[in-house]
Amino acid sequence: MPNQTLRQSEIDSLQYIASMSNELVQMAEASRFPMISYLLGMAYAEAFDVLRGARPARHAQLSGNPMHPKPNAKESHAQPRRA
């Protein structure tokens, strides 16, 4: 059953993510990069699961990409560091 709680823009994003990650899985497999293939496969599976309603669209309190964490409310008013 498709996820009924998603906006059209979210559905479009998930479909694009699933499509591109699937293509990248195939590329990684052909190049013999098993760990990259596995991780991309997990991204594909997650996007597909959210699309079909097997997983909630939003996970409470997840920060998203650990490489680009969202700033803390207190930190957002801080002055930038100087070198």
WOFEN-V954516 format. One record per run of one state. SS is the DSSP state (alpha for helix, beta for strand, coil for the rest). FROM is the first residue (numbers start at 1). TO is the last residue. Records with the same first field share a line. If there is no record, write none. Layout:
BEGIN
SS = FROM-TO / FROM-TO
END
This chain:
BEGIN
coil = 1-7 / 31-33 / 53-65 / 69-74 / 78-83
alpha = 8-30 / 34-52 / 66-68 / 75-77
END
